[in-house]
Structure formats: C-alpha cells, structure tokens
Amino acid sequence: MNNHRSIRNFENQSLTDQTKQSLLTAARAGSSSNFVQATSIIEIQDNQIRTEIADISQSATYVNQSGAFYIFVADLYRQSQLLNEHHRNLAPLKTMESLLVSVVDTTIAAENMAVAAESLGLGICFIGGIRNNLPQISKLLQLPKYTVPLFGMTIGIPTSKNAVKPRMPLNNFTATDHYDPANFTDLTQYDAVMQEYYQNRPSHPKQMDWSTSQLDFFKTLRRPEVTEFIHQQGFLTD
Ligand SMILES: Cc1cc2nc3c(=O)[nH]c(=O)nc-3n(C[C@H](O)[C@H](O)[C@H](O)COP(=O)(O)O)c2cc1C
C-alpha cells in the first residue's frame, strides 16, 4: 500500500474474467455503514460509451487503453424501491447523512478494489473527471434516482510507473486527543519536499510546491452544477 502510485499507461490488454471477479469480490467485502451496502459498480465494456466517458473525463488515453474500466455509484435506489413498495416515507433516505453514508460505502469499496488490484501487480487510476458532466454520465449509464456516480477507476497492466508521490509528514495530519492546528498547517518542510519532487520528476516537471498547488486548485468554484445534479437525483429535497 505504501508503494501506491496512480498508473496512466497500460498495456492494451483486457483483464481476465477471473481477475475481474477477484477485484469485484474484494470491492464487495468492505465495511458498510449499518450494512446498507449503498454501492453499485458498473463495468464499461461498450467502446462507444467508454470513449464518451473518456472524453468527458479528459482522460482519454488511459481510460480507453486500460484492462477494465469501472464506474462507482453511490446507490440508495434499492432502498428507495423497498420503501416505495411498502408505502413508506422517503425523507430519511434523502438526507445529507444518507448521501454521506452511500458515498463513504462506495469509496471504501473502490479503495478495496484498488488495493486488491495493486496486490496482483496491476495499476489503477481513479477518474473523478466523470463529474465534469454528471447528467450525461447518468444518461449513458441509465441511472435512476437516488444514485450518484462518484468516480471511475481504470485498472490494467502498467507499462511504466512514476515514482511514489511524497505524502505529508505524519505530524501534518495525525494528532492525539485533539485537533492540532499548529502542526497541521506548518507545511514548510512538506513544501520543500514537494518542490524538489515536482522539479525533478521525469514527466511534467514544474516549479511548484504543495501549498501553491492548493492555492491554484481552490482559486475557482469547481463543478458548482454538482449540487443541482444531487437535487435532481432526489437527495436533499423535501
Ligand atoms: C477520487 C479521485 C479522483 C481522481 N480523479 C483523477 C482523474 O480524473 N484523472 C487523473 O489522472 N487522476 C485522478 N486521480 C488521481 C490523483 O490525481 C492521484 O491519486 C494524486 O495525484 C496522488 O498521486 P498518486 O495516486 O500517484 O499517489 C483521482 C484520485 C482520486 C482519489
């Protein structure tokens, strides 16, 4: 797990059914809040759909070439059907708490799959770029209400691997008993490490440190339309 790095170059070879089965059962085995199992995983096999999702994600090269491509969907549709069949109130299913439960469950399943894939020598990359156009993703996948596609995951045989990207020192994000604002925001040491990393990495070297990258990232509102999509899917409504 400490050797993780995202892989964006894959051999053009599909994963075997047996491997895919192992990955899906690993995803399924994760913890689940109150055992709601609020997750669906959709493998994209159709080349046309895959190409369109790759374009939306602006990750065309590695989404199209990978050995398998999955979309992870936070999913309370099953429960909504059950509640409807029993003429129950859907209000408890539409809340931020329920949405968070489904997002957390789905993320746990995805990371389980990622770790399983890496343990088999495969490479993975999460593809949050699908959220560039959630209505279109939803249309392509024919998603019903009470579902939210969160991210894709490309999995395949790596053709090359980047160096592991340095993470924050432990004292920048771990504490005992209380939040530790002084240590958590003292990023000088980490900025120096990241500056060195960005400057010397073989692909896309740049003059940047972590703090500057975050200032850039939070310069503009990102995907503000996601809120409307969440409402359209039936969450956070009356
Ligand atoms: C939810 C999520 C969405 C991501 N979306 C993308 C993406 O759309 N395209 C991409 O190239 N990488 C994507 N990544 C990969 C991150 O850029 C990567 O994990 C991060 O830069 C750390 O690098 P590493 O995974 O190589 O350690 C995503 C990662 C996560 C967790």
The ligand as an SDF file (V2000), in Angstrom:
LIG
                    3D

 31 33  0  0  0  0  0  0  0  0999 V2000
  -11.4930   10.4530   -6.1500 C   0  0  0  0  0  0  0  0  0  0  0  0
  -10.2680   10.6440   -7.0320 C   0  0  0  0  0  0  0  0  0  0  0  0
  -10.4250   11.1280   -8.3050 C   0  0  0  0  0  0  0  0  0  0  0  0
   -9.3210   11.2380   -9.1690 C   0  0  0  0  0  0  0  0  0  0  0  0
   -9.5220   11.6510  -10.4560 N   0  0  0  0  0  0  0  0  0  0  0  0
   -8.4850   11.6390  -11.3250 C   0  0  0  0  0  0  0  0  0  0  0  0
   -8.7120   11.9340  -12.7060 C   0  0  0  0  0  0  0  0  0  0  0  0
   -9.8310   12.2360  -13.1310 O   0  0  0  0  0  0  0  0  0  0  0  0
   -7.6530   11.8710  -13.5560 N   0  0  0  0  0  0  0  0  0  0  0  0
   -6.4040   11.5320  -13.1210 C   0  0  0  0  0  0  0  0  0  0  0  0
   -5.4890   11.4820  -13.9280 O   0  0  0  0  0  0  0  0  0  0  0  0
   -6.1630   11.2450  -11.8100 N   0  0  0  0  0  0  0  0  0  0  0  0
   -7.1740   11.2780  -10.9070 C   0  0  0  0  0  0  0  0  0  0  0  0
   -6.9650   10.9500   -9.5870 N   0  0  0  0  0  0  0  0  0  0  0  0
   -5.6130   10.5520   -9.1350 C   0  0  0  0  0  0  0  0  0  0  0  0
   -4.9460   11.6290   -8.2930 C   0  0  0  0  0  0  0  0  0  0  0  0
   -4.5250   12.6720   -9.1240 O   0  0  0  0  0  0  0  0  0  0  0  0
   -3.7680   10.9770   -7.5530 C   0  0  0  0  0  0  0  0  0  0  0  0
   -4.2440    9.9720   -6.6800 O   0  0  0  0  0  0  0  0  0  0  0  0
   -2.9600   12.0010   -6.7500 C   0  0  0  0  0  0  0  0  0  0  0  0
   -2.3600   12.9520   -7.5800 O   0  0  0  0  0  0  0  0  0  0  0  0
   -1.8610   11.2990   -5.9510 C   0  0  0  0  0  0  0  0  0  0  0  0
   -0.9900   10.6160   -6.8320 O   0  0  0  0  0  0  0  0  0  0  0  0
   -0.7380    9.0550   -6.7020 P   0  0  0  0  0  0  0  0  0  0  0  0
   -2.0840    8.3730   -6.7080 O   0  0  0  0  0  0  0  0  0  0  0  0
    0.0940    8.6920   -7.8820 O   0  0  0  0  0  0  0  0  0  0  0  0
   -0.0310    8.8340   -5.4020 O   0  0  0  0  0  0  0  0  0  0  0  0
   -8.0310   10.8820   -8.6980 C   0  0  0  0  0  0  0  0  0  0  0  0
   -7.8930   10.4180   -7.3870 C   0  0  0  0  0  0  0  0  0  0  0  0
   -8.9840   10.2960   -6.5680 C   0  0  0  0  0  0  0  0  0  0  0  0
   -8.8080    9.7610   -5.1590 C   0  0  0  0  0  0  0  0  0  0  0  0
  1  2  1  0
  2  3  1  0
  2 30  2  0
  3  4  2  0
  4  5  1  0
  4 28  1  0
  5  6  2  0
  6  7  1  0
  6 13  1  0
  7  8  2  0
  7  9  1  0
  9 10  1  0
 10 11  2  0
 10 12  1  0
 12 13  2  0
 13 14  1  0
 14 15  1  0
 14 28  1  0
 15 16  1  0
 16 17  1  0
 16 18  1  0
 18 19  1  0
 18 20  1  0
 20 21  1  0
 20 22  1  0
 22 23  1  0
 23 24  1  0
 24 25  2  0
 24 26  1  0
 24 27  1  0
 28 29  2  0
 29 30  1  0
 30 31  1  0
M  END
$$$$
